[in-house]
Amino acid sequence: MNAIDAYHLPGLRNEDIPRWEMRPYGDGEVVLRFPVLTPELLEILVARLRLACAERLAGRPVASVVRALGEAAARLAREDDPCRVLAEQALPAITGFSPPMVRLILDRMVADWQEEALWRLLRAELGDPEVLDGFRPRADDPDPAVRTLTRACGPELAFQIFSGNVPGVAVTALIRSLLVKAATLGKTASGEPLLPVLFARALAAVDHDLGECLAVTYWPGGEEALEAVALRAADTVVVYGGREVEEQILRRIPPGKRLVVHGARLSLGLIGRPALGHDVARRTAAEAAWATAVFDQQGCVSPHVFYVERGGDTPPEQFAGLLAAELARLEDELPRGRITPAEAARIHQVRGAAEFRALGGQEVQLHAGPGTQYTVIYEANPEFAPSCLNRVVWVRPVDDLLEAATYVSPYGPYLQTVGVAGAGPRLEDLADRLARAGASRVTDLTRMPFPPPTWRHDGQQPLRELIRWVDLEVPEAPDS
């Protein structure tokens, strides 16, 4: 495979780029080419983006934007589309995910980028999507003496900084920006710099004007001269990633800019007695294994721990064995991807520590697959602790499912999704306790990995985080 250009920079010519970086991925079977931008070139780029927003996007009907985004998504859904073919060929080497995992992620995420899903998102958050086009009657008109109209305004330019743990998240972020009519500069992560570029190319192919409002490229994190240009130019900055990135941007973002942060998050699963019956326990274990295996636990929605209720037909320690067996089975249809030597060493360290605790008389059982493919650790200690990922998961017993919220509450600021099986009539009470502990989403195990397009990301509405509202108060004419 020849070097792949991993950038979309409308208005900049290749001859304008002073230098190029070639970066191999995998065992060198994929090589990406990145432009080495200068602050001066980035100044030109962001100025063009703001101009494109004014001329091509700000006055465009939201229905037209949705249609173009949906057409781009439809291209990526087709197996014979060049962008889709390239994604399937290159992403395994770039991300380390196995080819079946890449196909699964593409299929499920592309569905959320289709036109119908985007309309659901707009209606869920804004009620009347045409508030993005102009003033519309306010549904909760607060003053009977004044007719209030309202409209939603997105930023002229959004600067988005992506993480590279899960392919597709960056594309979702770009789509959100464009839906609120914001020209967007996306800075990709070294771990996944290609899929957002392929989406930008697909969008430019179906709608040239909208493609001119979107730039996507990579530069190393911490390039302060480049990031200073982007931070000054943007009205809104969106950051995906760990605390270190967030703290860097917080120190350097100019006053008056809006900052939206989606940081690292933790998720877990809860298994109640009704889901542990002799006739359903294996199915429950299969659902738990699926939630664990998708994204190889790299997603913020991936479970680190399963709390399993005592007193069912299947004891928690037996459920751990069932979970390990289902993870072993998934190696055939959804194999774990490539990991680094450091990640492998960490898994062996975690396994060794578990064995040491078992030898010391603690109630610990280790179920380890060949190599480092999967690891299930049953441990009677109910304290929550994050996993080292890559299909390493804990099973911890509780006497009552409702107790689990107590154990996870110390991690409240980082909690996101909780997958639940077998809660029965306790579900609402359980969800209320989890909400107070910090969780922002409670769902079933099969839905854990792929939230609906309308989900409140980290407990917030992602479109509303990008917009500001403007009210127009029109006094009612007095009776004649």
N, C-alpha and C positions, 0 to 999 in steps of 0.2 A: 504494500500500500504506500503510495506517495505521501509526502507531508500534506497535512490537512490544515487549511487556513482557519484558525480558531478565533475569528473576529468578524464583526459586522460594524463598519465605520462609514456610514453614508457621508459622502462629500469629500472624504480623504482618499487621495490616490496612492497607489503603492509606491510611486516614485517620490511621494512626500515623506515617506517613512525613512528615517535615517539609518535604522538598524533593525534587524530581525533576530528573534530568538527561536531556536529549534529545540523542542523538548521531547524526548522519547518516553513512552509509557509501556508498562508491562515489561516484556523482554525485548523491547525495541520494535515490536511489530506495528506499533502506531507511533507516528511522530507528528506533533502539532507545531504549527508555526504561529508565533505571536508577534505583533508589531511592538517595538520598543518606543513608546511615545515620549515626547518631550512636553514639558508644561506648555510651551507655545502652541504645539499641535493640539493639545487637549483644550486650550482656550478657544481655538478655532472650532473644534468639534462641539463644545457645549454651546457656543454662540449659534452654530447652525441648528442645533437641537431646539433651542428656544425660539429661533425664527420659524422652524418647521412647525412647532406647536402653534404659534400665532397664525401661520398661513394655512396649515393643512389639518389641524386637529381641534383647536379650541371651538370653532364654529361648526364642527361636523356633528350631525345627529348621532346620538349614542347607538341607535339601531344600526347605523352603518358601520360603526366601530365593532359592534358585536358580530355582525355578519362577516367582516373581514377576519377577525380573530377565529371565528368558527371555521372559516374556509382553510386557514392555515393549520388548525388542529386536524381537520379532516384529511389534509395531505399527510400529516405525520401518522395518521391512523392507517394509511394504505401501505401494505407491505411492499409494494413495488415503487413507492415514491423514493426518489434519490436521497432525500434527507433522512427518511426512515431507514433505508438500507444502510446508509453511512452510520447512523446511530447504532444500529444493531451490530455492525461490524466493529466499530471503534470503542464503544462504551465499556465492553468487558475489560479490555486492556487498560483503559483510562481509569475506571473506577474500581477495578478488582472484582466487581460482581460477576457472577456466572452468566453466560448467555441466556439461560431460561429466566433468571432473575431480571435481566435487562428487559426482556420481552414482556414479562409480567408488569414491570413498573411502567413501561411505555404504554401498554394497553390500558391499564387502569387510570393513569394520569391523563392521557390524551382524552379519555371520556369526560373528564372534568373540564376540559378546555373547549368542548363543543358548544355550539351556539345555545342549545336548550339549557345546558348547565349554567352558562353565563347569565342567561335571563333569570334563572332561579336565584342566583347569587344577587343580582341587582335588585330584584323585587324583595328578597328577604331583608336586605340591608336598607334600601332606600324607599321601599314602598312603590313609589312612582319613579321609574328610572329616568323619565323625562325631566326630572329636576336637574339633571346634568346638562340639559339643553337650554333651559331658561326658567323663569319663575313659574311656579305651579301652585295651586291652592294648597295651603298647609292643612294636613288632615286633622291636627289637633288645635285648630285655630283658637287661641286662648282668650280673645277679647271680642265679645259680640258687637262692640261698637266700632271695631276696626277689622277690615278684611285683610288677613295676612297671607301673602304669597311667599314662597321660599324657593331657593335654588341651591344646588351643591356645586362648589368650585374645587376642582382638583388643582394641584400645583402646576405651574408651567413646566418645571423640570424637576424630576425626581432622580436622585442618585442612590442606586441600590448596590449594597455590598453583600455578596453571596457566600455561603459556606458550601463545601463540596461533599457532604456526607451522603446525600440522597439525590440522584438525578431527578429532575423535574420540578423540584421546589423553586428553583430560580425562574423557570418558565412561568409557573403560577404567579410569582411575584411580578414579573414583567406584565403579565396579562392584567393583573389588578391595577397597575399604574395606567396602562393604556385605557382601561375601562373608564377611569375618571378623567381621561383626556390629558394626561401628563406625558410630555415627552420624557424619555427615560434613558439614563446612562447606567448600564449594568456592568459592574466589575465582577468578573467570574473568579472562582476559586481554582487553585492549581489542581485540586482533586477532581474537579468536574467542570472543565471550561468549555465543553463542546455543545451540549444539548441546547442551552439558551441561544447559542449562535445559530444552530440549525433551525430553531424556531424563528429567529429573526429573519433568516434567509427565506423560509417558507412564507412568512408574512409579507416580506418585500415582493416575493414572486406573485402573490395574489392581490396585493394592494401596495403599489409603489409609494403612495403618499404616506401611508401609515408606517411603512418600512423606513422612511426618511426621519421618522420621529423616534427612532429606537437605535441606540448604539450599544454594542456589547463587546467587551474585550477583557483581557487579563493584564494585570501588572502585579508584581510582588507586593504583598501586604507591607505596610510601613513605608512605602514610597511617598514621603511626606510632601514633596513638591507637587506631585501629580494629584494626590488626594486633597491638598489645599485648594487647587484649582476647582476640583469637583465640589468640594464642600462650600466654597464661596458661591459657585454658580447655581447650585441647587436650592430650591425652596424647601424641599423635604428630603430627608436622608433616611433610608431604611437599611437596617443592619441585621444580617443573619449570622449567627456564629457564637463563639464562646465569650466569656467575660473579658478576656484580654482585648479582643477587637472592640467590644463595646466601650471599654474604658479608654482606649486610644481615641476613638471618635468623640467621646464625651469631652475629652481634654481639648480637642482641636476644633470642634464645630463652632462656627461663628454664632454670636447671639442672634436670636430671632428666627432661627431655622427650626423647623419641626423635625424631631427625631423619633423614629419608630424602631423598636428593638425586638427582635425575635431571637432570644438567646437559647442556650442549651436547656433541654427539658428531660424529665424522667417519666416513665410510665410503668404500670404494673398491672397484674391480673389478680382477680379474686374468684375463688371456686367454692361454691356452697354445697351443702350436703345433697340437695336434689340433683346436682350435676355429677354426683359421684356414685350413683346407683350402678348395680352390676350391668344393667342393660345400656347405660349411657356413658360410663366413665371413659371408655376408650375413645368415643367420639369427642368428649370434652378434651381429652388429652390431645387429640388430633387438632382441634381448634386452637388450643394453647400453643402447640408446636408450630402451627401456621403463623400465628401472631408473632412468635419468637423468630422464626426463620426469615420472614419477609424483611428486606433491607439488611439481612444479617445483623439485626439489632442496631443498625446505625441510625435509624429514624428516631425522632423525638417521641413517636407513638409506639415504639418497640418496648415490650415488657422486660424489666430487669428481674422481677421477683413475682412468683405466684404464691399468694396466701391461700392455703387450702384448709377447709373447715374439718375439724375432727368430728367423729360420730357418724359418718356416712358409711355406705357399704364398702367404699374404697378408702382406706386410711391414707393420710397425706404421704407417708413414706412409700406406699405402693403406687400412688399417683405419680410420684417422681419417676419410678421405673417405667410407667406407661408413657410419660412425657418423653423420656429418653428414647423409647422404642419408636415413637412417632417422629422424633427428630431424625433418627436413623433412617426411617422410611423416606423422609423428605429429601434425603441426600440423593435419591435417584431422580426425582422430578424437579427439585429446586435446590441444587447443590450450593453449598456455601462457596463464596468466592475466595479469591486470593487474599492472604493476609501477609503483613510484614514480619520479618524475624522478631522484631520487638513485640508485636502483638502475640505471636506464638509463644514467646518467652513469658509474657504476662499470663497467658492461659495456663501454662505449665506451673507457674508460680501459684496461681489460685488453686489449681488441683492439689499441688503439694501441701499447701496450707490446710486444705480440707482434710487430706489424709492424716496430717499431723494432729489436727484436732480430734479426729476419730481415734487415733492411737492413744491420745490422752484421756480417753473415756467420754468425750462429748458425743452427743447424739447426732452424728453426721454420717451421711452415706453419699458416695460419689459414683455417678454414672457417667463414664467418659467414653466417647466414641473413638474410633481409630484416628491416630494423629491428633489433631485439635478440632475435628469437624464439629463436635457439639459436646457440651458439658452440662449436666444437670446435677446440682448439689442439694440434697435434702439436709436441712439443718433445723433442729428443734428451736434454736434461738430465734425469736420472732422479730428481732430488730432489723429494720430495713437498711440495706446498703446497696449502692449502685453496682451493676455488673461491669466487667471489663469488656463486654460486648462480644461480637462474633459468635453468637449462639452459646453463650455461657449464661445460665439462668438458675436462680435459686427457687426451691420450693420450701416454704416455711409454714408450719401448722398454726392454726388459731382455734380456740374453743368456740368462738362465735365470730361470724364474718364481720359483724359490726365493730369488732375490736381493731380491725386492720387500720382504720383511719387514725387511730392513736399512734400506731407504729410509724406511719408515713408522714405524720404532721411535721416533724422536724425538717423535712425536705419540702415543705409547702410551697416556697417561692419557685421551686423547680418542677413541681408536679404538673403533668398535663393530662394524659389519657389513662383511664382505668377501665380495663375490660373485665366484665362480670359474667359469670355463669352460675346458675343455681341460686340466685338470691330470692326468687319467688316474690311473695308479697312484701318482703323486706326491702325491695329494690329502692323505693323512693326514700325511705329512711336512711338506707346505706348511702345513696347518692347525696343526700343532704349533709351527712357527716363528712363525706369525701370532699364536697364543695367547701365546707368550712375548713377542712385540712389544707386546701389549696388546689385541688384538682379542677380543671376547666372542662373536662369532657368525660362522661361515663357512657359506655357503650357495651356491646357484646364482643366476644372474642373474635368472631369472624370479621367484624367491621373495624377492629382496632387499627390495622395498618393503613387503611384508606378512608380518611374522613370524607364526608360529603363536601361538595364545593361550597355549601352554605355554612360550614362550621365556623365557630368563633375562635379563630386562631389565637392560642394562648389566652383565651377568655375575652378577646376583643373582636370587634367586627373589622376585618381588614380593609374594606373599602372606606368605612367611616374614619379609620385612622388616617387616611390620606386626604380627606376633604375638609373644607370649612363651609359652614352654612351662612347664607345671607338672606335675611328676611326683608320683605317689602311690605310696609304697613300702609294700607289704603283706607282712609277714613270713609265710612259709609255716608252716603249723601243723606241729609236730614229729610224727614218726611215733608212733602209739600202741602 
